[in-house]
Amino acid sequence: MALTKSYRDTIKARVERDPEFRAALFEEAMSAFLNGETGVGKALLKDLVHSTIGFEGLARELNKSSKSLHRMLAPSGNPTIGNFFQMIGAIKRTGNLELTLKSCPHKQDMVH
């Protein structure tokens, strides 16, 4: 029988060895949030936390319990905006990540 790695271990190994993948995962998480796909965004952030700082490290960084942080990123979690941005800041710092937002000019109405 072949041995398989868990999804979490596979993501963690890739994040650790591939800075471009780590940045893409962060970008996808942020994009999901900005597009109203909060469940996807929280799942991707959870993967990123597991693969970088870890929930215990994030808890120390934010002076919060790791259990509370797990709940915030759970499917039914609903972090306050302050907690959310504190998490994003800590993930950015520890993962050596940057986030740049660009605005796109609005397309002209296509209705004639």
MODELLER restraints for C-alpha pairs under 7 A, 6 or more apart:
rsr = mdl.restraints
at = mdl.atoms
rsr.add(forms.Gaussian(group=physical.xy_distance, feature=features.Distance(at['CA:8:A'], at['CA:47:A']), mean=6.99, stdev=0.5))
rsr.add(forms.Gaussian(group=physical.xy_distance, feature=features.Distance(at['CA:11:A'], at['CA:51:A']), mean=6.97, stdev=0.5))
rsr.add(forms.Gaussian(group=physical.xy_distance, feature=features.Distance(at['CA:12:A'], at['CA:51:A']), mean=4.31, stdev=0.5))
rsr.add(forms.Gaussian(group=physical.xy_distance, feature=features.Distance(at['CA:15:A'], at['CA:21:A']), mean=6.04, stdev=0.5))
rsr.add(forms.Gaussian(group=physical.xy_distance, feature=features.Distance(at['CA:15:A'], at['CA:22:A']), mean=4.84, stdev=0.5))
rsr.add(forms.Gaussian(group=physical.xy_distance, feature=features.Distance(at['CA:15:A'], at['CA:51:A']), mean=6.32, stdev=0.5))
rsr.add(forms.Gaussian(group=physical.xy_distance, feature=features.Distance(at['CA:23:A'], at['CA:97:A']), mean=6.16, stdev=0.5))
rsr.add(forms.Gaussian(group=physical.xy_distance, feature=features.Distance(at['CA:25:A'], at['CA:44:A']), mean=6.82, stdev=0.5))
rsr.add(forms.Gaussian(group=physical.xy_distance, feature=features.Distance(at['CA:29:A'], at['CA:41:A']), mean=4.31, stdev=0.5))
rsr.add(forms.Gaussian(group=physical.xy_distance, feature=features.Distance(at['CA:29:A'], at['CA:44:A']), mean=5.33, stdev=0.5))
rsr.add(forms.Gaussian(group=physical.xy_distance, feature=features.Distance(at['CA:29:A'], at['CA:45:A']), mean=6.06, stdev=0.5))
rsr.add(forms.Gaussian(group=physical.xy_distance, feature=features.Distance(at['CA:30:A'], at['CA:41:A']), mean=6.43, stdev=0.5))
rsr.add(forms.Gaussian(group=physical.xy_distance, feature=features.Distance(at['CA:32:A'], at['CA:38:A']), mean=6.36, stdev=0.5))
rsr.add(forms.Gaussian(group=physical.xy_distance, feature=features.Distance(at['CA:32:A'], at['CA:40:A']), mean=6.19, stdev=0.5))
rsr.add(forms.Gaussian(group=physical.xy_distance, feature=features.Distance(at['CA:32:A'], at['CA:41:A']), mean=4.98, stdev=0.5))
rsr.add(forms.Gaussian(group=physical.xy_distance, feature=features.Distance(at['CA:33:A'], at['CA:41:A']), mean=5.29, stdev=0.5))
rsr.add(forms.Gaussian(group=physical.xy_distance, feature=features.Distance(at['CA:39:A'], at['CA:75:A']), mean=5.81, stdev=0.5))
rsr.add(forms.Gaussian(group=physical.xy_distance, feature=features.Distance(at['CA:42:A'], at['CA:73:A']), mean=5.11, stdev=0.5))
rsr.add(forms.Gaussian(group=physical.xy_distance, feature=features.Distance(at['CA:43:A'], at['CA:73:A']), mean=6.97, stdev=0.5))
rsr.add(forms.Gaussian(group=physical.xy_distance, feature=features.Distance(at['CA:46:A'], at['CA:73:A']), mean=6.32, stdev=0.5))
rsr.add(forms.Gaussian(group=physical.xy_distance, feature=features.Distance(at['CA:49:A'], at['CA:55:A']), mean=6.34, stdev=0.5))
rsr.add(forms.Gaussian(group=physical.xy_distance, feature=features.Distance(at['CA:49:A'], at['CA:91:A']), mean=6.89, stdev=0.5))
rsr.add(forms.Gaussian(group=physical.xy_distance, feature=features.Distance(at['CA:52:A'], at['CA:94:A']), mean=6.98, stdev=0.5))
rsr.add(forms.Gaussian(group=physical.xy_distance, feature=features.Distance(at['CA:52:A'], at['CA:95:A']), mean=6.09, stdev=0.5))
rsr.add(forms.Gaussian(group=physical.xy_distance, feature=features.Distance(at['CA:53:A'], at['CA:94:A']), mean=6.24, stdev=0.5))
rsr.add(forms.Gaussian(group=physical.xy_distance, feature=features.Distance(at['CA:55:A'], at['CA:66:A']), mean=5.42, stdev=0.5))
rsr.add(forms.Gaussian(group=physical.xy_distance, feature=features.Distance(at['CA:56:A'], at['CA:66:A']), mean=5.55, stdev=0.5))
rsr.add(forms.Gaussian(group=physical.xy_distance, feature=features.Distance(at['CA:59:A'], at['CA:65:A']), mean=5.33, stdev=0.5))
rsr.add(forms.Gaussian(group=physical.xy_distance, feature=features.Distance(at['CA:59:A'], at['CA:66:A']), mean=4.98, stdev=0.5))
rsr.add(forms.Gaussian(group=physical.xy_distance, feature=features.Distance(at['CA:71:A'], at['CA:77:A']), mean=5.41, stdev=0.5))
rsr.add(forms.Gaussian(group=physical.xy_distance, feature=features.Distance(at['CA:72:A'], at['CA:78:A']), mean=5.56, stdev=0.5))
rsr.add(forms.Gaussian(group=physical.xy_distance, feature=features.Distance(at['CA:72:A'], at['CA:79:A']), mean=5.00, stdev=0.5))
rsr.add(forms.Gaussian(group=physical.xy_distance, feature=features.Distance(at['CA:92:A'], at['CA:98:A']), mean=6.34, stdev=0.5))
